[in-house]
Amino acid sequence: MLKPSTLAMILAGGRVGELGVLTHYRPKSAVPFGGFARVIDFPLTNLMHSGIELIAILSQYRSYSLINHIGTGAAWDMIGRHRGISILPPFKDYENPHWYRGSADAVYQNLDFIRYHKPGEILVLSGDHIYQMDYRNMIRYHNEQDADLTAAFIRVNKKDAASRFGVAEIGDEHGEGGRLISYEEKPENPKGDWASLTVLCFRPEILYEILKENQENESYEFGRDIIPMMMERNMKVYGYKFRDYWGYTGTVDEYWQTSMDLLGENPKIDMEQWGIRTNLEHRGIRDCQPLKVGDSGVLDNSMAYNGCIVEGMVKNSILFPGVRVEKGAEVKDSVLFFNTVVESGARLERVVSDVNTSFGHNARVGVAGANGPDKVTVIGWNNHVPENMVIGSGCTVAPGISAEKWPQQGLADLEELQ
């Protein structure tokens, strides 16, 4: 008898404050990435290539853009008699008076959905990481070890891991993985140097048991609560060592740096080689006209998708569909989301611009002063930056700022406009 299929649960509903205005109106997993895709497309594509066809997406914060993007699941071949994508929003009923109170609680509240499918393994994934992984190798390792839980980790510098990730010490340093020796959630002084990817493979009956017991606690997170509980009880908890590229998008700086990893002669992220899928019906990407580069247009070490018109200079940047860079404008080291317009004479440097934003004639945005910080400036969606406006490095502009709120003196480095 064949073993039941793996069920994947994607944790995709949260908002991280560190992404600022980029997540004012969307969950972090729905943030645009790579010139045409969304962050959640990476785990979804990994699942598709791994042959995992039962997927649930747990969404809570401002779910509309995510639901609209997922659509029917056809973009990832997830339509069929025995495969599909289910979006599971939070709910309240006579037994449950709470919204999702954490990652572990979100899965617990959907145990009826999980039990209905009778999976052989339950794969719990974060929806906000950029990486390519064949989950079948991890699942095979999990089953070979007869593990209760196998978690994926990547080796990092201890200084980088401090206060940022769950960090483990893993035995059997020369194999695919090993038993977890220790695990700490966001420690100030980590013992180990293996950071959690939030890719967790559970034995179903163990997950049911531990999630139910955790309901008696006041915290409901996999890293903070579930993994330590299982280790304290001497359950079989293993670490699987991931040794390829992994990009994090938890802060603006990390999002920008991961985006820059798409560029160069030998980019760290090769979306074509990875076979990234996205929903081309979302925002009408499929119907965009081909990229147009005018006589004066320059695209230097940049990505520009269909629907873009480039008549100015674009260097080390990523342009989403509908972006227009007019003659005499300059865009450098920047990421411009859908339908951004950069008018003539405007200069952008190290800017992330959300959708439907325009930069007026001769605006100067993200360019630091003589001794200013080399930080990313973020402009929220539905803005018109007035002509001749000067916005310094590391600034943040909230979505939809009305014309009268723009300060005549501009914004100095690191200032915010709400």
Helices and strands as residue ranges (DSSP letters): E 7-11, G 17-23, G 28-30, E 32-33, E 37-38, H 41-49, E 54-58, H 64-70, G 74-76, E 79-80, E 83-88, H 103-108, H 111-117, E 122-126, E 129-131, H 135-144, E 149-155, H 158-161, E 166-170, E 177-185, E 194-202, H 204-214, I 222-226, H 227-232, E 237-242, E 246-248, H 252-260, H 271-274, G 282-287, E 292-293, E 298-300, E 303-304, E 309-310, E 313-315, E 318-319, E 324-325, E 330-332, E 335-336, E 341-342, E 347-349, E 351-353, E 358-359, E 364-365, E 377-379, E 384-385, E 390-391, E 396-397, G 403-405, E 416-417
